[in-house]
Amino acid sequence: MAEPTAPAAPKVAFKTLGCRLNQAESEQALEALGARGFDLAHAGEAPDVVVINTCTVTRESTASSRRLIRKTAEANPQATVVVTGCYAVADPEAVRAIPGVDLVVDNDGKDRLAELVTAVPGVRRLPLVTRPAPVERLRTRVAIKAQTGCDEWCTFCIIPMTRGPLRSYPEEQIVDDVRRQVGRGVREVVLTGVHLGKYGDDRGEQDALARLVDRLTAVEGLLRLRLSSVLPVQVTPALVARVRDDPKVCRHLHIPLQAGHDEVLAAMHRPYRIAEFLDRVGHAQAEIPGLGLSTDVIVGFPGETREQFDATLAVVERVGFSKLHVFRYSQRPDTPAATMDGQIDDAEKKARARELIALGNELRRRFHEDHVGRPISVLVEAAADGLAEGTSDNYIKVRFPGGPELVDQVVTVRGLRADTEGMEAELQ
């Protein structure tokens, strides 16, 4: 008599908006659901559960979150729809009111998301299993969460309300997370958090991030460690030394500027001024040859004059950032800036954003062109039709002739041609 066929594992799909921290938390929740018998739903497969990890940092991201929730619920009427992330914290009742939403989970509940999902009536479950999940690895690079929460209370930002106070995860837990991901075939880890540069501050530790970097780069099989956003005041000599001296640490830093004028920074309640920003960034550039520097800039903050915006343009050009993330100021509920005098109309904000984006594209092209004719270290992430693609340690997207045997390897190429998007190269 034929043996009974084992039931197919329930399928889960993730849709993630916003920051790298959200990406890291989605990866973590996916793995935890896998340990409870779920597999990842691939294209064309109907998921039993869909998890939507939302963002609300701007009006646009809130609108995108709402559209994605509605579209996903309509497209998957048979699935259990779970909504989490910052929009789910900022306005949980509005999320619950969207037709088709079955469960709303706040950010602190993400660590228990698998448990909460499997407790929803009607969700198909299998017994707890002892494998990571899904069995296949999603990508060459993954984000790992080191801390969450923020205590800066910038006047434009809702994140301290949606993420809560500073909380650093235990060092051993982070090391174990990285080891587990490397065991799944991951080759590059992006260390992330709401306020990564303050890792360990809530425990009264000094230079804890630099020491954590040392622990993580010692993990056998990890090829690269990349740091997400750190404030200029946290770009310490100890951290710069790690980026300069440890070949596993990527030569890239994301240091938010937000504005290039001290009066605007003061109104934003940012914990630095332009002289300190330029000093810290200049030290890093002097110590780390080829350093890639990206940043965030807000245009049209309440009361920002044309002269103050011009000062931002001047700082951006002086630093020579390799990539700009430009945001038009967006009024967030219950933040001080939302009711400040001098609110700037949308047309002016759009005009300033276009101007800054154009400068950013020019600086990015120059940074890429500086690498033409030079050797570039690339972690290969994909290959198809005779063309390999990957990312340099200083965050340049590189394309060159190569096959699938190069995927997950670090190779050296020589830059041939560059544009705003990246580089064409050849194997050395």
C-alpha positions, 0 to 999 in steps of 0.5 A, a space after each residue: 500500500 502506498 505511503 500517505 503523502 505528507 501535506 505541503 508546507 504552507 506558503 508565506 510571502 513578504 512585502 517590505 517597504 522602507 529602511 534596511 531595518 525593516 528588511 532585516 526584520 522581515 528576514 528574521 520573521 521569515 526564518 522564524 516562520 520557516 522553523 514553524 513549517 512555512 516555505 517561501 511562496 515563489 512567483 505564481 504560487 498562492 501564499 497562505 500568509 502574506 506579511 506586509 512590513 510598512 513604513 510611515 517616515 513620509 506622507 508618500 511612504 504612508 500612502 505607499 503602505 496603504 496602497 500595498 496593503 489594499 492591493 495585496 489583500 485584494 489580490 490574495 483573498 484566500 490568504 491571511 494578511 498580516 500588517 506590521 511596521 511603522 505605519 501599523 504603529 502610527 495608525 493601527 486602527 486605520 490599518 485594521 479598517 482596511 478590508 482583508 487585514 487579519 492581524 496588525 503587529 507593532 514593531 516590538 511584536 516583530 520578534 514574535 511575529 511567527 508565534 502571532 501568525 500561527 495563532 491566527 484562526 484558520 492559519 494552517 500550521 505544521 509541527 515545529 521543525 529544526 531547519 532554518 527557513 526557507 531552505 533556500 537563501 534569498 540573496 547574497 547580501 542580507 541585513 542583520 538587526 543590531 539595535 532599534 529605537 531612537 532618543 534624538 527626537 528630531 522635530 520632523 521625525 515620527 520614528 521615536 514614537 513608532 520604534 521606542 527608546 534605544 535598545 541594543 541586541 546582545 552581542 552574542 545574539 548578533 554574532 550567532 545571527 551572522 553565523 547562521 546566515 553565513 551557514 545558509 550561504 550569505 556572503 555579505 551582511 549589512 549591520 543595521 538599526 534605527 540608530 546603529 551608531 549608538 549601539 551599546 549606548 543604552 548599556 553605557 558602553 563606549 565604542 561598542 559598535 567598533 568592537 562588534 565589527 571586530 567580532 563579526 568580521 572574525 566569523 569564518 565564511 563572511 566575506 563582507 560586512 557593510 554598515 548602515 546609517 551612522 550620524 557624523 558624531 558617531 563616526 569615531 576614530 575607532 570606527 574609521 580605523 575598522 573601515 580603513 584596516 579590516 579588508 572585510 569591512 566595506 569602504 562605504 559609510 552612510 552619514 545623514 546630513 539632512 541640511 547644510 546650514 546650522 540654523 536649519 539643523 538647530 530647528 531640526 534638533 539634529 545633534 551636530 553642526 556643519 563644522 563637526 559634520 565636515 570635520 568627521 567626514 573629512 577625517 574619514 575621507 582622508 583615512 580611507 582611500 576610495 571611501 563611498 559616502 552616501 547621505 540623506 537630505 531634506 529639502 523644504 524644511 519649515 522656514 528654510 530660505 533660498 540662501 540656506 538651501 544654497 548652503 546645503 548645495 555647497 556642502 553637498 558639492 564640497 563633500 562630493 557624496 557618491 550618492 544622495 537620498 533626497 526627501 521633500 519635507 513631509 509633515 508628520 502627525 504629532 511632530 513639532 515641525 508639522 506646526 512650525 511657521 514658514 511651511 514651504 509650498 509643494 512646488 518650491 519643495 519639488 523645485 529644490 529637490 530637482 536641483 539637488 537630485 541633479 547635483 547628486 547625479 553629477 557627483 555620483 557620475 564623477 565618483 564612478 568615473 574616478 574608478 575607470 581604469 582602476 582595479 575594483 573588488 566586486 562581490 558577484 550577486 547574479 549572472 545571466 546571459 554571459 553577464 555578471 553583476 555585483 557591488 563593489 565594497 564602496 557601493 558601485 554597481 558593476 557589470 562585466 562578462 562572466 558566468 554563474 560560477 562567479 556568483 557569491 565570489 569576490 573578484 577583481 575587475 577593471 573599470 572600463 566605462 561609467 555612468 550615473 547608474 554604475 560601471 561596465 568592467 572586465 575581469 582582471 
